[in-house]
Amino acid sequence: MKIDVLVRTMGRPTLGRAVASALAQDGVELRVLIQPAQGLPLDGAVLGVSGTDPRCEVLPLAGVLPRAQAANQLLRATQADAFLFLDDDDWLEPGHLAALQTALLQHPEAVAVHTGARIEQAGGAEGGQCLAPDSVDADALLLTNRLAIHSVLVRRQAVEDPALRFDEGLVCFEDWDFWCQLVERGPLVAVPQMTAVYCLSPAAGSGHSAPSDQRQRWLDAFGARQVKRVTPERLARWIQMHAQTAHEMQLLQDAVSIGATESKNLKLELRALRAEVNAFREALDDRHRYVDALRAEQQVLARALDEARDSEQQLVVARETLLDELRAFEATRQELTKLEAVRLHLLADLSLLQAQLQGVLSSTSWRLTAPLRAAVTHWRVLQSAALRRSRALVRFARNSGLLTRQHVRHHGVWGVLRRLPHYARRLPQRWRWMAQDEAPLQGNPFDQVERVRRQGPQRPLPPDLVRDWTDVDASVSVVIPVLNGGAELKALARKLLAQQGLRSVEVVIVDSGSRDGSPEALRALGAKVVEILPSEFSHSHSRNVGAAHATGDFLLFMVQDAFPIGDRWLAGLVRSLERLSPQGVVAVSCAETPRSDSDIIYDSMIHTHYRFLGCDVQDRVGQFSGEDHMNLRSQGQLSDVACLIPRALFQSYGYRGDYAEDLDLGMRLIRDGHRIAMLSSLRVIHSHNRPAYYYLKRSLVDVVFLVDLFSDFHHPRIRSIRAQTGQVALASTWLSDLRASLADVPEGTPTARWLGTWVSRLRESPAPSSAAGATGDGRLDAFVGRLLIDHPAESGGDREEEPFGRALAARVEHFDAYLCGVHTHFNPALKTEVDAAVVKIFAQALGTLMAYCWLDRRGRAESDAERQWAAAVLAELKAGV
């Protein structure tokens, strides 16, 4: 069945909404015909996107058309099986036309079918359901019209032969007149639903908003037309219906009178009942108070009984302890008596032996045999040394054979032959340990280790080691902002999607312009990928976008280069949050375990960081304990390396800012009375091997962020940049000497205090230098070179006012303490790592100095040139962090 929706319009702004509601109808084949009645072409902006739909057709202009004439124009244009009128300020709800079409097909005898209409006041205020979907009676239709024009679907065959049209002589009520004519040709079938919306405006409409005198004239004219339709039979039915209505009204009034009398009696009974209930409640309250008193007394007696039992048990234990101590004391006393007798006997034997020894030593034979005894002793020493050398040669030969077979398996025969010069060079170093002979292990070596019990509460076992594990009934959405994550990101997605112990796991990837095929590969794995423009990326915005697309009970924020440990790691995080929630914990993060290729400076930094947070060896719960920056940073730290939080709670907070968004969220949570946790019992594998220039940039950004965030985070004054550049040049020269000396350190040199001598040299150095040494990082050297050109070093001034040298020395001392705590002796690999570490420490100190320069000069008009220079340095170093 084809349906035409006929729209007569004066070009009002609501036309687009009306047409869109018609075009959105499903399950019907329709066309929208629009007749402009204002005499002017329609503005395309009014129709909007609907005007481009091929099902939408605008009829040619025919001048200014009254309502009835515009409706007749549309009736002449329709060719569909059925049609429905729609005014430009009304609209259709979904399923309206489909329901009407079904009803019209089910009732072939009907000339039309109709629904009810829901009335809305202009501006969105909803009115009553005034146009109800009742069956339409031809007699009742003469007196009242409850049909909205767009609630009626008319069969076109019913208005043909002869043609049925709107009366163009009517200014108003033309649709009422049309329905009165239509109902004479057949029945109207009601569809019991409200899917047409009738917009009622107090300032415009078809008669209801007209002045009362004008509306009365229209009603008088229309009433005269309706009188002509009244037949004697219809009038007789009205009289009978009125009599029946009057009789029903009388019955209703009688029932109301009887109900009033009964209501008075019920009220009296209700008052009496309420009085009884109140009395019962008072008695019940008295009983409850009595029972509560008995229970309180019973609890006091139970506590007293428990205390008495505990005291009795303690007395019994104390008595047994005293008896044990007495028995032990008696046994000890008896043992001491025996030992005293033994001591006296041994002293007597010792005196006798000393006398015999003195006699031997003073004898002639002892003096004569002295040279012979010396010769025998020397011979045994030489024999033992030769035996040790021969055994070392045997062990060297045996171990050489084992090592040769191992290298042949690894490199092949030709590979071993090509490496012979290398083996020859290293032979003196390898002789010492290849000639050693380790005692063979007897059984399991770990069975020989004394077990040390930890004091205090035990750390939770990793989830994968829990034998009686029960799954967590929760779903988690993992949100990861990415850019060109590559194979490592795909491995992370597979690991997360394979996590066990949860109801479901969802991975939400927020991609900001990857060009390595990551989005397509991640979609193929089953992840949800949300793509944003590179210009839209920030650490907060990208994570907020991912959270908006997540559906899990919990959100886990991660980074693309972290990797979980175990198949129940994610379930362990959720279980830890549930375990700590009675303490008020609402979010948890876990610590990092560095990758195997992590450099020593990163290991030192996270070691210091987790000691500062208090989660280096145990789980830590943080709460608000003060507004100073030390308390807020140590207690409010969350980490987006792995941060779990309920989705509903995160939606009320969200991330803010473009940097350190995780710390900001944690501080807001604890300020609001929540608690957060940093877990040491669960960890994620994550680390970075950054160049020294990155540490320069990161250190500057960190300091500026902390000063702006915390009012009590003070920084020193930098009165002279040129004095500082002299310290920088001196430190870089010191650094070059240190690296050259480090290369010459023999293997096996103890690490203890090796760097301490260089720290002392730095602190005791004379006047600043004007020439810089090389650090080995090209971009860092270029930055130092530009710094010395922009601000040539100057001498003089109070060195106590220059913080760079002191800060660098303190950083190296801190690193030296970590180095000596982990490594005891230098080897080639350690020397390489220490070499890179001291360069990165220098870069960190330099970045902190540049931050101090900017912070000390922003907002100060008297140093405009230096302030502009510092702002340019800030913009250069802040980019990309």
HUNOR-V180736 format. One record per residue. N is the residue number from 1. RES is the residue in three letters. PHI is phi in whole degrees, -180 to 180 (999 if undefined). OMEGA is omega as a letter, one per 40 degrees, with the letter a starting at -180 (none if undefined). NEAR is the number of other C-alpha atoms within 12 Angstrom. Layout:
# HUNOR-V180736
N,RES,PHI,OMEGA,NEAR
N,RES,PHI,OMEGA,NEAR
This chain:
# HUNOR-V180736
1,MET,999,i,22
2,LYS,-97,a,26
3,ILE,-128,i,33
4,ASP,-108,i,39
5,VAL,-98,a,49
6,LEU,-102,a,43
7,VAL,-120,i,46
8,ARG,-103,a,43
9,THR,-139,i,41
10,MET,-104,i,29
11,GLY,78,a,29
12,ARG,-70,a,26
13,PRO,-62,a,20
14,THR,-80,a,26
15,LEU,-60,a,35
16,GLY,-59,i,34
17,ARG,-64,a,29
18,ALA,-63,a,41
19,VAL,-66,i,45
20,ALA,-62,i,33
21,SER,-66,i,32
22,ALA,-73,a,45
23,LEU,-68,a,37
24,ALA,-83,a,27
25,GLN,-69,a,29
26,ASP,-101,i,18
27,GLY,80,a,20
28,VAL,-137,i,25
29,GLU,-100,a,23
30,LEU,-134,i,33
31,ARG,-142,i,36
32,VAL,-108,i,42
33,LEU,-105,a,41
34,ILE,-116,i,42
35,GLN,-112,i,45
36,PRO,-66,a,36
37,ALA,-113,a,33
38,GLN,-90,i,22
39,GLY,82,i,20
40,LEU,-126,i,17
41,PRO,-62,i,23
42,LEU,-74,i,28
43,ASP,-75,a,19
44,GLY,-61,a,17
45,ALA,-67,a,18
46,VAL,-68,i,24
47,LEU,-75,i,30
48,GLY,65,a,20
49,VAL,-67,a,17
50,SER,-62,a,27
51,GLY,-67,i,26
52,THR,-92,a,18
53,ASP,-74,a,21
54,PRO,-65,i,14
55,ARG,-80,a,24
56,CYS,-103,a,29
57,GLU,-133,i,28
58,VAL,-101,a,33
59,LEU,-74,a,27
60,PRO,-64,i,21
61,LEU,-68,i,22
62,ALA,-132,a,20
63,GLY,83,i,18
64,VAL,-79,a,21
65,LEU,-116,i,24
66,PRO,-67,a,28
67,ARG,-60,a,32
68,ALA,-66,a,30
69,GLN,-67,i,28
70,ALA,-63,i,37
71,ALA,-65,i,37
72,ASN,-67,i,30
73,GLN,-58,i,29
74,LEU,-69,i,38
75,LEU,-63,i,35
76,ARG,-69,a,24
77,ALA,-86,a,25
78,THR,-77,i,34
79,GLN,-128,a,23
80,ALA,-79,i,26
81,ASP,-71,i,28
82,ALA,-148,a,36
83,PHE,-141,i,44
84,LEU,-146,i,43
85,PHE,-84,i,46
86,LEU,-141,i,41
87,ASP,-72,a,44
88,ASP,-75,i,39
89,ASP,-107,i,38
90,ASP,-104,i,40
91,TRP,-156,a,40
92,LEU,-110,i,43
93,GLU,-88,a,31
94,PRO,-56,i,23
95,GLY,85,a,23
96,HIS,-64,a,37
97,LEU,-69,a,47
98,ALA,-63,i,30
99,ALA,-66,i,31
100,LEU,-66,i,43
101,GLN,-62,i,39
102,THR,-61,a,23
103,ALA,-65,a,29
104,LEU,-67,i,33
105,LEU,-72,a,23
106,GLN,-76,a,16
107,HIS,-126,a,20
108,PRO,-65,a,20
109,GLU,-79,a,18
110,ALA,-80,i,31
111,VAL,-86,a,34
112,ALA,-163,i,43
113,VAL,-129,a,47
114,HIS,-148,i,46
115,THR,-110,i,43
116,GLY,-85,a,36
117,ALA,-132,i,38
118,ARG,-95,a,32
119,ILE,-94,i,31
120,GLU,-124,i,24
121,GLN,-74,i,22
122,ALA,-61,a,20
123,GLY,100,i,14
124,GLY,105,i,13
125,ALA,-73,a,15
126,GLU,-83,i,18
127,GLY,-97,i,19
128,GLY,-80,i,18
129,GLN,-84,a,24
130,CYS,-77,a,23
131,LEU,-99,a,34
132,ALA,-76,a,28
133,PRO,-84,i,28
134,ASP,-85,i,25
135,SER,-67,a,25
136,VAL,-94,i,34
137,ASP,-103,a,24
138,ALA,-61,i,28
139,ASP,-67,a,28
140,ALA,-67,a,24
141,LEU,-65,i,28
142,LEU,-68,a,32
143,LEU,-100,a,23
144,THR,-149,i,21
145,ASN,-118,i,27
146,ARG,-115,i,34
147,LEU,-104,i,42
148,ALA,-76,a,38
149,ILE,-64,a,43
150,HIS,-94,i,44
151,SER,-95,a,46
152,VAL,-114,i,45
153,LEU,-103,a,45
154,VAL,-105,i,46
155,ARG,-75,a,40
156,ARG,-64,i,31
157,GLN,-62,a,25
158,ALA,-74,a,30
159,VAL,-105,i,29
160,GLU,-111,i,20
161,ASP,52,e,10
162,PRO,-83,a,12
163,ALA,-69,i,17
164,LEU,-109,a,26
165,ARG,-131,i,29
166,PHE,-74,i,31
167,ASP,-79,a,26
168,GLU,-76,i,21
169,GLY,-84,a,18
170,LEU,-95,i,26
171,VAL,-80,a,27
172,CYS,-141,i,31
173,PHE,64,a,36
174,GLU,-70,i,32
175,ASP,-71,i,36
176,TRP,-62,i,34
177,ASP,-62,a,37
178,PHE,-65,a,33
179,TRP,-66,i,41
180,CYS,-63,i,37
181,GLN,-71,a,29
182,LEU,-67,a,35
183,VAL,-70,i,29
184,GLU,-70,a,24
185,ARG,-96,i,25
186,GLY,166,a,25
187,PRO,-78,i,27
188,LEU,-107,a,38
189,VAL,-102,a,34
190,ALA,-89,i,33
191,VAL,-109,a,33
192,PRO,-74,i,22
193,GLN,-159,a,27
194,MET,-117,a,33
195,THR,-124,i,35
196,ALA,-110,a,45
197,VAL,-112,a,41
198,TYR,-105,a,40
199,CYS,-88,a,37
200,LEU,-109,a,30
201,SER,-107,i,23
202,PRO,-70,a,17
203,ALA,-109,a,15
204,ALA,-152,i,16
205,GLY,151,a,24
206,SER,-95,i,30
207,GLY,107,a,27
208,HIS,-72,a,20
209,SER,-102,a,17
210,ALA,-74,i,20
211,PRO,-57,a,16
212,SER,-62,a,12
213,ASP,-69,i,13
214,GLN,-67,i,17
215,ARG,-62,i,21
216,GLN,-65,i,17
217,ARG,-64,i,18
218,TRP,-65,i,24
219,LEU,-66,i,27
220,ASP,-62,a,17
221,ALA,-65,a,21
222,PHE,-69,i,29
223,GLY,-63,i,22
224,ALA,-61,i,15
225,ARG,-68,a,23
226,GLN,-68,i,25
227,VAL,-61,a,18
228,LYS,-64,a,15
229,ARG,-87,a,22
230,VAL,-80,i,22
231,THR,-105,i,14
232,PRO,-57,a,13
233,GLU,-63,a,12
234,ARG,-66,i,21
235,LEU,-66,i,18
236,ALA,-63,i,14
237,ARG,-65,i,17
238,TRP,-64,a,20
239,ILE,-63,i,15
240,GLN,-64,i,14
241,MET,-66,i,16
242,HIS,-65,a,14
243,ALA,-63,i,14
244,GLN,-63,i,14
245,THR,-65,i,14
246,ALA,-64,i,14
247,HIS,-65,i,14
248,GLU,-65,i,14
249,MET,-67,i,14
250,GLN,-64,i,14
251,LEU,-61,a,14
252,LEU,-66,i,14
253,GLN,-65,i,14
254,ASP,-61,i,14
255,ALA,-64,i,15
256,VAL,-66,i,14
257,SER,-63,i,14
258,ILE,-61,i,14
259,GLY,-64,i,15
260,ALA,-64,i,14
261,THR,-63,i,14
262,GLU,-64,i,15
263,SER,-65,i,15
264,LYS,-63,i,14
265,ASN,-63,a,14
266,LEU,-65,i,15
267,LYS,-64,i,15
268,LEU,-62,i,14
269,GLU,-64,a,14
270,LEU,-66,i,16
271,ARG,-63,i,14
272,ALA,-62,a,14
273,LEU,-64,i,14
274,ARG,-62,i,15
275,ALA,-61,i,14
276,GLU,-62,i,14
277,VAL,-63,i,15
278,ASN,-63,i,15
279,ALA,-62,i,14
280,PHE,-64,i,14
281,ARG,-64,i,14
282,GLU,-63,i,14
283,ALA,-63,i,14
284,LEU,-66,i,14
285,ASP,-64,i,15
286,ASP,-61,i,14
287,ARG,-65,i,14
288,HIS,-62,i,14
289,ARG,-63,i,14
290,TYR,-65,i,14
291,VAL,-64,i,14
292,ASP,-61,i,14
293,ALA,-63,i,14
294,LEU,-61,a,15
295,ARG,-65,i,14
296,ALA,-63,i,14
297,GLU,-64,i,14
298,GLN,-65,i,14
299,GLN,-65,i,14
300,VAL,-62,i,14
301,LEU,-64,i,14
302,ALA,-65,i,15
303,ARG,-65,i,14
304,ALA,-62,i,14
305,LEU,-64,i,14
306,ASP,-63,i,15
307,GLU,-64,i,14
308,ALA,-63,i,14
309,ARG,-64,i,14
310,ASP,-63,i,15
311,SER,-64,i,14
312,GLU,-62,i,14
313,GLN,-65,i,14
314,GLN,-64,i,15
315,LEU,-64,i,14
316,VAL,-63,i,14
317,VAL,-64,i,14
318,ALA,-63,i,15
319,ARG,-64,i,14
320,GLU,-63,i,14
321,THR,-64,i,14
322,LEU,-63,i,14
323,LEU,-61,i,14
324,ASP,-62,a,14
325,GLU,-65,i,14
326,LEU,-64,i,14
327,ARG,-62,i,14
328,ALA,-65,i,14
329,PHE,-63,i,14
330,GLU,-63,i,14
331,ALA,-63,i,14
332,THR,-64,i,14
333,ARG,-63,i,14
334,GLN,-64,i,14
335,GLU,-65,i,14
336,LEU,-64,i,14
337,THR,-62,i,14
338,LYS,-64,a,14
339,LEU,-64,i,14
340,GLU,-63,i,14
341,ALA,-65,i,14
342,VAL,-63,a,14
343,ARG,-61,a,14
344,LEU,-65,i,14
345,HIS,-64,i,14
346,LEU,-67,i,14
347,LEU,-63,i,14
348,ALA,-66,i,14
349,ASP,-62,a,14
350,LEU,-64,i,14
351,SER,-63,i,14
352,LEU,-65,i,14
353,LEU,-66,i,14
354,GLN,-62,i,14
355,ALA,-66,i,14
356,GLN,-65,i,14
357,LEU,-62,a,14
358,GLN,-63,i,13
359,GLY,-66,i,14
360,VAL,-65,a,14
361,LEU,-66,a,16
362,SER,-92,a,13
363,SER,-80,a,14
364,THR,-69,a,11
365,SER,-63,i,13
366,TRP,-65,a,16
367,ARG,-72,a,14
368,LEU,-71,a,13
369,THR,-91,a,14
370,ALA,-60,i,15
371,PRO,-61,a,13
372,LEU,-65,i,14
373,ARG,-64,i,14
374,ALA,-64,i,14
375,ALA,-63,i,13
376,VAL,-61,a,14
377,THR,-61,i,14
378,HIS,-63,i,14
379,TRP,-63,i,14
380,ARG,-66,i,14
381,VAL,-64,a,14
382,LEU,-64,a,14
383,GLN,-64,i,14
384,SER,-66,i,14
385,ALA,-65,i,14
386,ALA,-63,i,14
387,LEU,-64,i,14
388,ARG,-64,i,18
389,ARG,-64,a,16
390,SER,-66,i,15
391,ARG,-66,i,18
392,ALA,-64,i,23
393,LEU,-64,i,20
394,VAL,-63,a,18
395,ARG,-64,i,23
396,PHE,-62,a,26
397,ALA,-66,a,19
398,ARG,-63,a,18
399,ASN,-66,i,23
400,SER,-63,i,24
401,GLY,-62,i,15
402,LEU,-62,a,15
403,LEU,-67,i,20
404,THR,-64,i,23
405,ARG,-62,i,16
406,GLN,-64,a,15
407,HIS,-70,i,21
408,VAL,-65,i,19
409,ARG,-63,a,14
410,HIS,-80,a,13
411,HIS,-114,a,16
412,GLY,83,a,15
413,VAL,-64,a,16
414,TRP,-65,i,13
415,GLY,-65,i,17
416,VAL,-68,i,21
417,LEU,-63,i,16
418,ARG,-68,a,15
419,ARG,-91,a,18
420,LEU,-56,i,16
421,PRO,-60,i,12
422,HIS,-64,i,15
423,TYR,-64,a,20
424,ALA,-65,i,15
425,ARG,-65,a,12
426,ARG,-90,a,15
427,LEU,-60,a,17
428,PRO,-61,a,14
429,GLN,-74,a,16
430,ARG,-82,a,18
431,TRP,-59,a,20
432,ARG,-61,a,16
433,TRP,-87,i,17
434,MET,-76,i,25
435,ALA,-91,i,24
436,GLN,-79,a,21
437,ASP,-126,i,18
438,GLU,-80,i,12
439,ALA,-67,a,6
440,PRO,-64,i,8
441,LEU,-74,i,10
442,GLN,-104,i,10
443,GLY,74,a,8
444,ASN,-80,a,9
445,PRO,-64,a,10
446,PHE,-73,i,10
447,ASP,-72,a,10
448,GLN,-89,a,10
449,VAL,-86,i,8
450,GLU,-71,a,8
451,ARG,-78,i,8
452,VAL,-107,i,6
453,ARG,-83,i,8
454,ARG,-76,i,10
455,GLN,-86,i,7
456,GLY,86,a,7
457,PRO,-66,i,9
458,GLN,-78,i,12
459,ARG,-70,i,19
460,PRO,-62,i,21
461,LEU,-68,i,21
462,PRO,-58,a,27
463,PRO,-56,a,32
464,ASP,-71,i,24
465,LEU,-100,a,15
466,VAL,-80,a,18
467,ARG,-75,a,10
468,ASP,-95,a,10
469,TRP,-70,i,18
470,THR,-119,a,17
471,ASP,-64,i,23
472,VAL,-97,a,28
473,ASP,-83,a,19
474,ALA,-156,i,28
475,SER,-114,a,31
476,VAL,-126,i,39
477,SER,-107,i,41
478,VAL,-96,a,46
479,VAL,-105,a,46
480,ILE,-133,i,48
481,PRO,-77,a,43
482,VAL,-136,i,42
483,LEU,-154,i,29
484,ASN,53,a,26
485,GLY,-72,i,30
486,GLY,68,a,22
487,ALA,-64,a,18
488,GLU,-63,i,23
489,LEU,-67,i,34
490,LYS,-64,i,33
491,ALA,-64,i,22
492,LEU,-64,a,33
493,ALA,-63,i,42
494,ARG,-63,i,25
495,LYS,-64,a,27
496,LEU,-69,a,40
497,LEU,-68,i,32
498,ALA,-94,i,26
499,GLN,-63,a,33
500,GLN,-112,i,28
501,GLY,88,i,31
502,LEU,-127,i,31
503,ARG,-67,i,23
504,SER,-163,i,25
505,VAL,-128,i,37
506,GLU,-119,i,39
507,VAL,-110,a,43
508,VAL,-111,a,43
509,ILE,-102,i,49
510,VAL,-108,a,46
511,ASP,-98,a,41
512,SER,-110,i,31
513,GLY,110,i,25
514,SER,-66,i,26
515,ARG,-121,a,17
516,ASP,-106,a,20
517,GLY,79,a,19
518,SER,-61,a,33
519,PRO,-57,a,34
520,GLU,-67,i,22
521,ALA,-65,a,26
522,LEU,-71,i,35
523,ARG,-63,i,23
524,ALA,-64,i,15
525,LEU,-78,a,25
526,GLY,109,i,21
527,ALA,-82,i,35
528,LYS,-92,a,32
529,VAL,-109,i,34
530,VAL,-113,a,32
531,GLU,-102,i,30
532,ILE,-127,i,25
533,LEU,-73,i,17
534,PRO,-57,i,20
535,SER,-68,i,12
536,GLU,-84,a,20
537,PHE,-71,i,26
538,SER,-151,a,28
539,HIS,-61,a,32
540,SER,-83,a,30
541,HIS,-62,a,28
542,SER,-64,i,40
543,ARG,-72,i,44
544,ASN,-64,i,35
545,VAL,-63,i,30
546,GLY,-62,i,42
547,ALA,-65,i,42
548,ALA,-67,i,25
549,HIS,-95,a,27
550,ALA,-84,a,35
551,THR,-126,a,26
552,GLY,-75,i,30
553,ASP,-69,a,28
554,PHE,-123,i,41
555,LEU,-111,i,44
556,LEU,-120,i,46
557,PHE,-93,a,48
558,MET,-133,i,43
559,VAL,-114,a,35
560,GLN,-76,a,37
561,ASP,-111,i,32
562,ALA,-93,a,36
563,PHE,-143,a,32
564,PRO,-69,i,39
565,ILE,-107,i,31
566,GLY,99,a,25
567,ASP,-91,i,24
568,ARG,-121,i,33
569,TRP,-61,a,36
570,LEU,-67,i,50
571,ALA,-64,i,39
572,GLY,-64,i,41
573,LEU,-62,a,47
574,VAL,-64,i,43
575,ARG,-64,i,32
576,SER,-64,i,39
577,LEU,-64,i,36
578,GLU,-66,i,25
579,ARG,-66,a,20
580,LEU,-94,a,25
581,SER,-61,i,21
582,PRO,-60,i,14
583,GLN,-86,a,20
584,GLY,91,a,23
585,VAL,-78,a,32
586,VAL,-117,i,40
587,ALA,-153,i,50
588,VAL,-135,i,51
589,SER,-127,i,47
590,CYS,-124,a,47
591,ALA,-76,a,42
592,GLU,-102,i,39
593,THR,-111,a,30
594,PRO,-63,i,26
595,ARG,-67,a,22
596,SER,-66,a,14
597,ASP,-96,a,18
598,SER,-67,i,22
599,ASP,-84,a,29
600,ILE,-69,a,36
601,ILE,-70,i,39
602,TYR,-68,i,35
603,ASP,-58,i,29
604,SER,-65,a,33
605,MET,-67,a,28
606,ILE,-73,i,27
607,HIS,-61,i,28
608,THR,-65,a,20
609,HIS,-63,a,21
610,TYR,-75,i,31
611,ARG,-67,i,20
612,PHE,-64,a,22
613,LEU,-79,i,34
614,GLY,81,a,27
615,CYS,-123,a,32
616,ASP,-75,a,24
617,VAL,-128,a,24
618,GLN,-153,i,26
619,ASP,-68,a,30
620,ARG,-132,i,35
621,VAL,-106,a,37
622,GLY,-106,i,38
623,GLN,-147,a,32
624,PHE,-70,i,28
625,SER,-137,i,21
626,GLY,156,a,19
627,GLU,-93,i,22
628,ASP,-72,a,21
629,HIS,-68,i,25
630,MET,-66,i,21
631,ASN,-67,a,25
632,LEU,-65,a,34
633,ARG,-72,a,35
634,SER,-77,a,32
635,GLN,-92,a,37
636,GLY,-104,a,45
637,GLN,-81,i,46
638,LEU,-111,a,45
639,SER,-131,i,38
640,ASP,-75,i,41
641,VAL,-61,i,35
642,ALA,-164,a,41
643,CYS,-131,a,47
644,LEU,-107,a,46
645,ILE,-152,i,47
646,PRO,-59,a,34
647,ARG,-62,a,32
648,ALA,-63,i,19
649,LEU,-69,a,20
650,PHE,-64,a,32
651,GLN,-61,i,23
652,SER,-86,i,16
653,TYR,-114,a,23
654,GLY,71,i,31
655,TYR,-91,i,34
656,ARG,-134,i,23
657,GLY,77,a,21
658,ASP,-110,a,24
659,TYR,-160,i,29
660,ALA,53,a,31
661,GLU,-65,a,32
662,ASP,-72,i,37
663,LEU,-64,i,32
664,ASP,-61,i,31
665,LEU,-64,a,39
666,GLY,-62,i,45
667,MET,-67,i,39
668,ARG,-65,i,31
669,LEU,-65,a,35
670,ILE,-71,i,33
671,ARG,-64,i,22
672,ASP,-85,i,18
673,GLY,95,i,20
674,HIS,-81,i,30
675,ARG,-123,i,35
676,ILE,-133,a,46
677,ALA,-129,i,46
678,MET,-114,a,47
679,LEU,-98,i,43
680,SER,-99,a,30
681,SER,-73,i,30
682,LEU,-118,a,41
683,ARG,-138,i,38
684,VAL,-128,a,35
685,ILE,-81,a,28
686,HIS,-165,i,32
687,SER,-167,i,28
688,HIS,-134,i,25
689,ASN,-109,a,24
690,ARG,-94,i,24
691,PRO,-72,a,27
692,ALA,-62,a,35
693,TYR,-63,i,35
694,TYR,-64,i,31
695,TYR,-65,i,36
696,LEU,-60,a,39
697,LYS,-67,a,36
698,ARG,-66,a,34
699,SER,-64,i,31
700,LEU,-62,a,36
701,VAL,-63,i,35
702,ASP,-60,a,29
703,VAL,-66,i,34
704,VAL,-61,i,34
705,PHE,-63,a,28
706,LEU,-67,i,29
707,VAL,-66,i,24
708,ASP,-70,a,18
709,LEU,-84,a,24
710,PHE,-116,a,21
711,SER,-69,a,16
712,ASP,-97,i,16
713,PHE,-90,a,23
714,HIS,-89,i,18
715,HIS,-134,a,23
716,PRO,-74,i,25
717,ARG,-76,i,22
718,ILE,-112,a,28
719,ARG,-74,a,23
720,SER,-135,i,31
721,ILE,-67,a,38
722,ARG,-66,i,28
723,ALA,-65,i,35
724,GLN,-70,i,44
725,THR,-64,i,40
726,GLY,-63,i,38
727,GLN,-66,i,49
728,VAL,-64,i,48
729,ALA,-64,i,41
730,LEU,-64,a,37
731,ALA,-66,i,46
732,SER,-67,i,41
733,THR,-65,i,30
734,TRP,-58,a,38
735,LEU,-66,i,39
736,SER,-62,i,28
737,ASP,-64,i,24
738,LEU,-61,a,33
739,ARG,-67,i,28
740,ALA,-66,i,19
741,SER,-67,a,19
742,LEU,-64,a,29
743,ALA,-64,a,22
744,ASP,-94,a,18
745,VAL,-68,a,24
746,PRO,-68,i,17
747,GLU,-65,a,18
748,GLY,95,i,18
749,THR,-67,i,20
750,PRO,-62,i,21
751,THR,-80,a,29
752,ALA,-60,i,22
753,ARG,59,i,24
754,TRP,-66,i,28
755,LEU,-74,a,37
756,GLY,-62,i,24
757,THR,-66,i,20
758,TRP,-73,i,29
759,VAL,-65,i,29
760,SER,-62,i,20
761,ARG,-63,i,22
762,LEU,-64,a,33
763,ARG,-71,a,29
764,GLU,-101,a,18
765,SER,-66,i,21
766,PRO,-76,a,17
767,ALA,-59,a,26
768,PRO,-58,i,34
769,SER,-101,i,27
770,SER,-111,i,28
771,ALA,-123,a,27
772,ALA,-100,i,32
773,GLY,-91,a,29
774,ALA,-92,i,29
775,THR,-100,a,37
776,GLY,94,i,25
777,ASP,-106,a,28
778,GLY,-59,a,17
779,ARG,-69,i,21
780,LEU,-67,i,31
781,ASP,-63,i,29
782,ALA,-64,a,18
783,PHE,-66,i,30
784,VAL,-62,i,40
785,GLY,-61,i,26
786,ARG,-65,i,19
787,LEU,-63,a,31
788,LEU,-71,i,29
789,ILE,-73,a,19
790,ASP,-69,a,18
791,HIS,-137,a,24
792,PRO,-58,a,26
793,ALA,-67,i,29
794,GLU,-126,i,23
795,SER,-102,i,23
796,GLY,92,i,19
797,GLY,92,a,19
798,ASP,-84,a,14
799,ARG,-67,i,24
800,GLU,-67,i,18
801,GLU,-87,a,20
802,GLU,-106,a,32
803,PRO,-83,a,33
804,PHE,-66,a,43
805,GLY,-61,i,40
806,ARG,-66,i,29
807,ALA,-66,i,31
808,LEU,-66,i,37
809,ALA,-63,i,33
810,ALA,-64,i,25
811,ARG,-64,a,32
812,VAL,-67,i,40
813,GLU,-62,i,27
814,HIS,-63,i,25
815,PHE,-65,a,37
816,ASP,-62,i,31
817,ALA,-63,i,23
818,TYR,-66,a,28
819,LEU,-59,a,34
820,CYS,-70,i,25
821,GLY,-76,a,17
822,VAL,-107,a,19
823,HIS,-119,a,24
824,THR,-98,a,20
825,HIS,-137,i,22
826,PHE,-78,i,28
827,ASN,-138,a,21
828,PRO,-57,a,18
829,ALA,-65,a,19
830,LEU,-66,i,29
831,LYS,-63,i,33
832,THR,-63,a,22
833,GLU,-68,i,28
834,VAL,-66,i,38
835,ASP,-58,i,35
836,ALA,-68,a,33
837,ALA,-68,a,40
838,VAL,-67,i,46
839,VAL,-65,i,42
840,LYS,-68,i,41
841,ILE,-65,i,42
842,PHE,-59,i,48
843,ALA,-64,i,43
844,GLN,-61,a,37
845,ALA,-63,i,39
846,LEU,-67,i,44
847,GLY,-62,i,40
848,THR,-63,i,38
849,LEU,-61,i,45
850,MET,-64,i,48
851,ALA,-64,i,42
852,TYR,-61,i,40
853,CYS,-60,a,40
854,TRP,-68,a,38
855,LEU,-64,a,33
856,ASP,-78,a,28
857,ARG,-117,i,28
858,ARG,-70,a,23
859,GLY,80,i,15
860,ARG,-108,a,16
861,ALA,-72,a,12
862,GLU,-72,i,12
863,SER,-123,a,19
864,ASP,-64,a,15
865,ALA,-65,i,17
866,GLU,-66,i,28
867,ARG,-65,i,25
868,GLN,-65,i,20
869,TRP,-63,a,23
870,ALA,-64,i,34
871,ALA,-65,i,25
872,ALA,-66,i,19
873,VAL,-63,i,30
874,LEU,-60,a,35
875,ALA,-63,a,19
876,GLU,-67,a,22
877,LEU,-81,a,32
878,LYS,-77,a,29
879,ALA,-63,i,17
880,GLY,86,a,16
881,VAL,-88,none,23
